[in-house]
Amino acid sequence: MSAKLVRLYGVGKQYAPKRFALKDVTFDLDRGEFAFVTGVNGSGKTTLLKLLFAMERATAGTIMVNNRDVSTLPKGGVPQYRREVGYVFQDFKLLADLTVSENVGLPLDVRKMRREEIEFRVRGVLSLVGLAERGADYPSALSGGEQQRVAIARSIVGKPMLLLADEPTGNLDARNAREIMTLFREIHEMGTTVLIATHDEALMEEFPARVIELAHGAISSDRQSGTGGGR
């Protein structure tokens, strides 16, 4: 099996004539790697994550994830593919009429997993994110940082090999942002490949990792944060 979990070759995304969100993006992610993708608003970070999650389709190039060609994935193959990939949204996207446990277990419900297995996994991930006692609460009873922890728990309950996060600390204060980044590091140390889109330079310095920077839809640098070195 390839040591590369993610491989992008010449990937482009065009929304309209002369309007490119991504242009000729090429990079690899090793299995078990932790990396940031950064750039100013409009640089293509969110589009890149959407392509990797099969929310959108590239208009050029090839995207391989776990030796599967995501760029040509048929619509019917998307649900199965997403069992291997978790996604954390900036605005949480929790369902207000479901409890914390029900929100977290939703991806497993969709798979029609046994109720006992769902409950076991939900308890485990809620404990991991520090919310073991909040399963019966509704999202409205939680702080922003706690809601983001629930969203992260939901994204990892299916045990994905790749975790994508789009500005996961963008709506949080500095203390909560640091705690959420520490949580992503813990998830990474358990073996998950993690790619986080962020423009928070301070966090990238505090949590040194590979940084893939986008500018106008193209890679402008590929470096290591916290060291000043290149790659």
BATI-712576 format. One record per residue: residue in one letter; x, y negated, z negated of N, C-alpha, C in turn; residue number from 1. Coordinates in pm, whole numbers. Example, Ala and Ser with C-alpha at 12.3 -4.5 7.8 and 13.67 -1.06 7.14 Angstrom:
<titis>
A	1319	569	-780	1230	450	-780	1320	330	-780	1
S	1285	225	-708	1367	106	-714	1290	-3	-787	2
</titis>
This chain:
<titis>
M	85	119	0	0	0	0	89	-125	0	1
S	48	-226	76	128	-348	88	140	-419	-46	2
A	261	-477	-71	281	-556	-191	213	-692	-179	3
K	171	-728	-58	101	-853	-35	-49	-829	-48	4
L	-113	-901	-139	-258	-887	-152	-330	-977	-53	5
V	-278	-1098	-34	-341	-1196	56	-240	-1236	162	6
R	-283	-1234	288	-198	-1277	398	-280	-1363	493	7
L	-237	-1486	515	-303	-1576	609	-206	-1609	722	8
Y	-255	-1600	846	-172	-1628	963	-244	-1730	1051	9
G	-187	-1850	1064	-241	-1948	1156	-387	-1980	1135	10
V	-431	-1984	1010	-573	-2002	981	-617	-2146	1004	11
G	-728	-2162	1075	-785	-2293	1098	-935	-2290	1074	12
K	-989	-2405	1035	-1133	-2421	1020	-1173	-2555	1079	13
Q	-1255	-2548	1185	-1300	-2668	1254	-1451	-2679	1238	14
Y	-1497	-2794	1189	-1639	-2816	1168	-1705	-2889	1284	15
A	-1628	-2967	1356	-1680	-3045	1469	-1562	-3082	1558	16
P	-1588	-3128	1682	-1476	-3171	1767	-1388	-3272	1694	17
K	-1260	-3244	1692	-1160	-3329	1628	-1176	-3339	1476	18
R	-1257	-3252	1416	-1271	-3253	1270	-1227	-3118	1216	19
F	-1103	-3114	1172	-1044	-2992	1120	-1032	-3000	968	20
A	-1081	-2896	899	-1061	-2888	754	-929	-2818	723	21
L	-891	-2721	808	-764	-2650	793	-700	-2633	931	22
K	-566	-2640	934	-495	-2627	1060	-370	-2542	1041	23
D	-365	-2429	1108	-244	-2345	1114	-187	-2315	975	24
V	-274	-2267	885	-231	-2235	748	-180	-2092	744	25
T	-56	-2075	701	7	-1943	693	77	-1929	558	26
F	39	-1831	480	111	-1797	357	66	-1662	307	27
D	143	-1603	216	111	-1475	153	100	-1494	3	28
L	22	-1409	-61	21	-1398	-206	52	-1254	-242	29
D	150	-1234	-330	182	-1100	-377	73	-1049	-470	30
R	63	-920	-480	-25	-861	-581	25	-904	-719	31
G	-66	-953	-803	-27	-995	-936	33	-1134	-942	32
E	27	-1210	-834	84	-1346	-835	-16	-1445	-897	33
F	39	-1553	-952	-39	-1666	-1004	5	-1788	-926	34
A	-89	-1859	-864	-51	-1973	-781	-159	-2081	-784	35
F	-115	-2203	-759	-205	-2316	-742	-209	-2356	-595	36
V	-323	-2406	-551	-331	-2478	-424	-377	-2619	-459	37
T	-303	-2718	-410	-330	-2855	-450	-334	-2948	-329	38
G	-367	-3074	-356	-380	-3174	-251	-490	-3271	-289	39
V	-491	-3386	-224	-594	-3486	-255	-730	-3437	-209	40
N	-838	-3503	-253	-971	-3468	-208	-977	-3473	-56	41
G	-1037	-3370	3	-1047	-3364	149	-929	-3299	217	42
S	-833	-3247	139	-714	-3186	199	-739	-3043	247	43
G	-850	-2982	203	-881	-2847	250	-881	-2740	144	44
K	-862	-2778	16	-851	-2678	-91	-977	-2592	-102	45
T	-1092	-2658	-111	-1217	-2584	-128	-1248	-2500	-6	46
T	-1223	-2554	112	-1245	-2477	235	-1162	-2350	234	47
L	-1037	-2360	192	-949	-2243	187	-1007	-2136	96	48
L	-1054	-2174	-22	-1111	-2076	-114	-1238	-2016	-57	49
K	-1321	-2098	8	-1445	-2047	68	-1415	-1943	177	50
L	-1310	-1965	253	-1272	-1866	355	-1227	-1736	289	51
L	-1150	-1748	181	-1102	-1628	112	-1216	-1552	46	52
F	-1323	-1622	9	-1438	-1558	-56	-1545	-1517	45	53
A	-1516	-1539	174	-1611	-1508	282	-1741	-1587	271	54
M	-1733	-1708	214	-1847	-1799	213	-1857	-1870	348	55
E	-1742	-1886	412	-1735	-1943	546	-1638	-1858	627	56
R	-1643	-1877	759	-1557	-1798	848	-1457	-1890	918	57
A	-1334	-1844	924	-1230	-1922	993	-1261	-1932	1141	58
T	-1221	-2043	1203	-1237	-2060	1347	-1109	-2025	1422	59
A	-1000	-2001	1348	-875	-1958	1409	-795	-1879	1307	60
G	-710	-1790	1357	-620	-1717	1270	-680	-1593	1206	61
T	-603	-1533	1115	-640	-1409	1050	-622	-1421	900	62
I	-719	-1368	825	-713	-1365	679	-724	-1219	636	63
M	-619	-1168	573	-618	-1031	524	-617	-1034	372	64
V	-709	-962	309	-712	-948	163	-722	-799	132	65
N	-622	-748	62	-617	-606	30	-628	-521	157	66
N	-554	-563	260	-549	-494	389	-684	-492	462	67
R	-773	-583	425	-903	-595	492	-907	-729	565	68
D	-951	-726	691	-956	-848	771	-1084	-926	739	69
V	-1068	-1027	652	-1183	-1106	608	-1233	-1196	720	70
S	-1142	-1236	810	-1179	-1330	916	-1277	-1269	1016	71
T	-1287	-1137	1022	-1383	-1071	1113	-1482	-984	1037	72
L	-1494	-1006	907	-1581	-923	823	-1727	-941	866	73
P	-1798	-832	899	-1940	-846	933	-2020	-889	813	74
K	-2132	-956	837	-2214	-1008	728	-2251	-899	629	75
G	-2279	-781	678	-2319	-671	590	-2206	-621	501	76
G	-2082	-655	535	-1969	-610	455	-1928	-708	346	77
V	-1990	-826	344	-1951	-930	248	-1977	-888	102	78
P	-2096	-836	68	-2120	-798	-72	-2017	-698	-125	79
Q	-1984	-598	-44	-1885	-499	-87	-1748	-564	-106	80
Y	-1711	-653	-15	-1584	-724	-25	-1576	-805	-153	81
R	-1686	-872	-189	-1685	-960	-305	-1679	-884	-437	82
R	-1693	-754	-433	-1671	-676	-555	-1524	-680	-595	83
E	-1438	-714	-500	-1294	-717	-526	-1243	-858	-554	84
V	-1331	-959	-538	-1289	-1099	-548	-1383	-1176	-639	85
G	-1329	-1242	-741	-1408	-1326	-829	-1394	-1472	-789	86
Y	-1496	-1554	-819	-1494	-1696	-781	-1547	-1778	-896	87
V	-1472	-1878	-937	-1513	-1970	-1044	-1537	-2107	-982	88
F	-1660	-2157	-998	-1698	-2286	-942	-1671	-2399	-1042	89
Q	-1647	-2518	-990	-1623	-2634	-1077	-1746	-2666	-1161	90
D	-1865	-2650	-1101	-1988	-2687	-1172	-2059	-2567	-1235	91
F	-1985	-2462	-1263	-2028	-2346	-1342	-2130	-2257	-1269	92
K	-2239	-2316	-1217	-2345	-2242	-1147	-2404	-2129	-1233	93
L	-2431	-2161	-1360	-2501	-2067	-1447	-2651	-2084	-1429	94
L	-2726	-1976	-1447	-2871	-1981	-1435	-2931	-2016	-1571	95
A	-3003	-2129	-1576	-3051	-2184	-1703	-3150	-2095	-1775	96
D	-3224	-2013	-1699	-3327	-1931	-1762	-3277	-1792	-1802	97
L	-3147	-1769	-1789	-3086	-1644	-1832	-2994	-1670	-1950	98
T	-2984	-1575	-2041	-2891	-1588	-2152	-2748	-1577	-2101	99
V	-2655	-1607	-2190	-2513	-1593	-2157	-2483	-1451	-2109	100
S	-2528	-1352	-2184	-2503	-1213	-2146	-2565	-1177	-2012	101
E	-2686	-1229	-1989	-2754	-1200	-1862	-2683	-1266	-1745	102
N	-2633	-1388	-1765	-2556	-1455	-1660	-2430	-1377	-1627	103
V	-2359	-1334	-1731	-2234	-1262	-1709	-2258	-1127	-1642	104
G	-2365	-1060	-1680	-2392	-928	-1625	-2456	-927	-1488	105
L	-2494	-1044	-1438	-2567	-1051	-1312	-2497	-981	-1195	106
P	-2365	-1001	-1176	-2301	-931	-1064	-2310	-778	-1074	107
L	-2315	-727	-1197	-2326	-581	-1215	-2470	-535	-1197	108
D	-2566	-620	-1233	-2706	-589	-1206	-2728	-571	-1056	109
V	-2668	-663	-978	-2683	-657	-833	-2629	-525	-778	110
R	-2527	-472	-843	-2469	-343	-800	-2549	-223	-850	111
K	-2652	-253	-931	-2736	-147	-990	-2654	-53	-1078	112
M	-2563	-111	-1153	-2481	-35	-1247	-2567	6	-1367	113
R	-2531	113	-1432	-2605	160	-1549	-2607	53	-1657	114
R	-2721	38	-1726	-2738	-65	-1828	-2632	-53	-1937	115
E	-2599	69	-1979	-2501	88	-2085	-2364	36	-2042	116
E	-2328	61	-1915	-2199	15	-1864	-2197	-137	-1854	117
I	-2308	-195	-1809	-2315	-341	-1800	-2296	-404	-1937	118
E	-2368	-353	-2036	-2359	-410	-2171	-2218	-395	-2228	119
F	-2155	-283	-2200	-2018	-259	-2248	-1922	-360	-2186	120
R	-1933	-378	-2054	-1841	-470	-1985	-1867	-615	-2027	121
V	-1994	-652	-2041	-2027	-789	-2079	-1971	-821	-2217	122
R	-1987	-728	-2312	-1930	-749	-2445	-1780	-769	-2438	123
G	-1715	-690	-2354	-1569	-697	-2342	-1521	-831	-2288	124
V	-1585	-880	-2180	-1536	-1005	-2122	-1576	-1125	-2207	125
L	-1691	-1119	-2275	-1727	-1229	-2364	-1630	-1238	-2481	126
S	-1585	-1124	-2528	-1484	-1123	-2633	-1353	-1183	-2581	127
L	-1317	-1148	-2458	-1193	-1198	-2398	-1194	-1350	-2388	128
V	-1308	-1408	-2351	-1314	-1554	-2332	-1354	-1627	-2460	129
G	-1362	-1553	-2572	-1387	-1616	-2701	-1532	-1650	-2730	130
L	-1626	-1580	-2665	-1768	-1608	-2684	-1846	-1484	-2725	131
A	-1782	-1399	-2801	-1844	-1272	-2839	-1976	-1290	-2913	132
E	-1991	-1402	-2983	-2112	-1423	-3064	-2217	-1507	-2992	133
R	-2194	-1542	-2866	-2286	-1634	-2798	-2370	-1567	-2690	134
G	-2369	-1436	-2683	-2437	-1365	-2574	-2585	-1392	-2565	135
A	-2653	-1416	-2678	-2798	-1436	-2678	-2837	-1581	-2654	136
D	-2739	-1671	-2650	-2768	-1812	-2628	-2793	-1840	-2480	137
Y	-2855	-1954	-2454	-2876	-1999	-2317	-2770	-2105	-2284	138
P	-2739	-2124	-2155	-2635	-2219	-2117	-2653	-2358	-2175	139
S	-2777	-2403	-2191	-2803	-2538	-2242	-2751	-2558	-2384	140
A	-2728	-2448	-2456	-2680	-2457	-2594	-2528	-2463	-2602	141
L	-2461	-2456	-2487	-2316	-2449	-2484	-2254	-2581	-2439	142
S	-2132	-2605	-2484	-2054	-2719	-2435	-2005	-2690	-2293	143
G	-1949	-2794	-2228	-1895	-2775	-2094	-1785	-2671	-2091	144
G	-1696	-2677	-2189	-1588	-2579	-2194	-1639	-2437	-2213	145
E	-1743	-2423	-2296	-1801	-2290	-2319	-1872	-2240	-2194	146
Q	-1941	-2330	-2123	-2008	-2289	-1999	-1905	-2242	-1896	147
Q	-1790	-2309	-1891	-1687	-2265	-1797	-1632	-2129	-1838	148
R	-1622	-2102	-1967	-1578	-1970	-2012	-1678	-1861	-1970	149
V	-1808	-1894	-1978	-1910	-1799	-1932	-1893	-1772	-1782	150
A	-1870	-1881	-1706	-1852	-1865	-1562	-1730	-1778	-1531	151
I	-1624	-1795	-1608	-1505	-1712	-1589	-1535	-1566	-1625	152
A	-1607	-1547	-1735	-1645	-1410	-1774	-1725	-1343	-1663	153
R	-1818	-1417	-1605	-1899	-1362	-1496	-1812	-1325	-1376	154
S	-1709	-1407	-1350	-1625	-1382	-1233	-1534	-1261	-1249	155
I	-1506	-1220	-1374	-1412	-1109	-1395	-1479	-983	-1445	156
V	-1611	-988	-1471	-1679	-871	-1526	-1674	-752	-1430	157
G	-1664	-781	-1300	-1655	-674	-1201	-1514	-624	-1177	158
K	-1418	-671	-1257	-1278	-632	-1249	-1218	-657	-1111	159
P	-1225	-783	-1063	-1170	-814	-930	-1019	-808	-929	160
M	-962	-779	-813	-816	-782	-800	-767	-923	-768	161
L	-859	-1008	-714	-825	-1146	-680	-927	-1238	-744	162
L	-879	-1341	-815	-966	-1440	-878	-936	-1577	-818	163
L	-1040	-1640	-762	-1031	-1773	-704	-1102	-1871	-795	164
A	-1044	-1988	-815	-1107	-2088	-902	-1094	-2225	-837	165
D	-1207	-2293	-817	-1211	-2421	-750	-1225	-2534	-852	166
E	-1115	-2606	-878	-1114	-2716	-974	-1181	-2675	-1107	167
P	-1139	-2564	-1167	-1211	-2512	-1284	-1201	-2600	-1408	168
T	-1107	-2695	-1408	-1094	-2785	-1524	-1138	-2927	-1490	169
G	-1193	-2946	-1371	-1226	-3080	-1324	-1328	-3154	-1408	170
N	-1418	-3081	-1473	-1523	-3144	-1554	-1495	-3135	-1704	171
L	-1371	-3101	-1741	-1339	-3077	-1881	-1240	-3181	-1934	172
D	-1243	-3202	-2066	-1143	-3289	-2126	-1010	-3214	-2134	173
A	-906	-3287	-2174	-770	-3230	-2170	-756	-3105	-2256	174
R	-816	-3106	-2375	-802	-2990	-2465	-870	-2868	-2405	175
N	-994	-2886	-2356	-1064	-2773	-2296	-996	-2726	-2168	176
A	-942	-2819	-2091	-872	-2783	-1969	-753	-2693	-1999	177
R	-679	-2730	-2104	-562	-2651	-2142	-605	-2510	-2189	178
E	-712	-2503	-2263	-761	-2373	-2311	-806	-2285	-2194	179
I	-873	-2346	-2096	-918	-2270	-1979	-799	-2220	-1899	180
M	-695	-2303	-1883	-576	-2260	-1810	-506	-2147	-1884	181
T	-503	-2154	-2016	-444	-2046	-2095	-521	-1916	-2072	182
L	-652	-1927	-2062	-735	-1810	-2036	-704	-1750	-1898	183
F	-687	-1836	-1797	-651	-1784	-1664	-516	-1712	-1670	184
R	-423	-1764	-1748	-293	-1697	-1762	-310	-1559	-1825	185
E	-397	-1550	-1925	-420	-1420	-1989	-482	-1321	-1891	186
I	-574	-1368	-1810	-636	-1282	-1708	-530	-1236	-1608	187
H	-442	-1328	-1569	-333	-1293	-1478	-242	-1188	-1538	188
E	-212	-1203	-1667	-121	-1108	-1732	-181	-968	-1743	189
M	-313	-959	-1725	-380	-828	-1723	-373	-762	-1585	190
G	-313	-833	-1487	-290	-773	-1356	-367	-835	-1241	191
T	-449	-936	-1268	-529	-998	-1163	-447	-1104	-1089	192
T	-457	-1105	-957	-398	-1212	-877	-487	-1334	-888	193
V	-428	-1450	-919	-507	-1570	-946	-462	-1684	-855	194
L	-559	-1749	-788	-532	-1867	-706	-627	-1977	-751	195
I	-571	-2088	-799	-650	-2197	-856	-631	-2323	-774	196
A	-741	-2381	-727	-737	-2511	-660	-748	-2620	-765	197
T	-653	-2712	-766	-655	-2821	-863	-574	-2939	-811	198
H	-605	-3059	-861	-521	-3175	-832	-458	-3228	-961	199
D	-468	-3149	-1069	-419	-3192	-1200	-269	-3163	-1212	200
E	-188	-3265	-1182	-42	-3248	-1183	10	-3210	-1322	201
A	-50	-3269	-1426	-3	-3241	-1562	-21	-3095	-1599	202
L	-136	-3037	-1563	-159	-2896	-1592	-63	-2807	-1514	203
M	-37	-2843	-1389	55	-2761	-1309	197	-2765	-1366	204
E	234	-2877	-1425	365	-2886	-1489	367	-2806	-1619	205
E	256	-2809	-1692	250	-2740	-1820	244	-2588	-1802	206
F	185	-2544	-1690	173	-2401	-1661	248	-2373	-1531	207
P	382	-2361	-1537	462	-2346	-1415	419	-2226	-1331	208
A	407	-2250	-1202	367	-2145	-1108	396	-2194	-967	209
R	375	-2109	-873	387	-2148	-733	278	-2251	-700	210
V	314	-2353	-624	219	-2457	-584	221	-2469	-431	211
I	107	-2440	-369	90	-2457	-225	14	-2587	-204	212
E	79	-2686	-146	17	-2817	-131	-35	-2836	10	213
L	-159	-2884	19	-222	-2913	148	-230	-3063	169	214
A	-211	-3104	294	-231	-3244	332	-294	-3245	470	215
H	-411	-3306	481	-484	-3311	609	-504	-3171	667	216
G	-530	-3074	579	-563	-2939	624	-446	-2849	656	217
A	-324	-2899	639	-205	-2818	668	-117	-2809	544	218
I	-36	-2703	536	55	-2688	422	168	-2790	435	219
S	182	-2875	333	288	-2976	334	407	-2935	249	220
S	384	-2846	151	495	-2793	73	452	-2665	4	221
D	551	-2585	-32	529	-2458	-103	643	-2450	-204	222
R	611	-2478	-329	716	-2499	-428	678	-2435	-561	223
Q	765	-2451	-659	741	-2404	-794	721	-2525	-884	224
S	610	-2527	-959	587	-2639	-1050	670	-2621	-1176	225
G	697	-2733	-1241	768	-2729	-1368	918	-2714	-1354	226
T	969	-2704	-1231	1113	-2684	-1211	1173	-2785	-1113	227
G	1088	-2842	-1028	1138	-2931	-924	1201	-2857	-809	228
G	1197	-2722	-814	1260	-2644	-710	1166	-2615	-595	229
G	1220	-2569	-483	1141	-2533	-367	1125	-2383	-358	230
R	1056	-2340	-253	1036	-2197	-233	1070	-2165	-90	231
</titis>
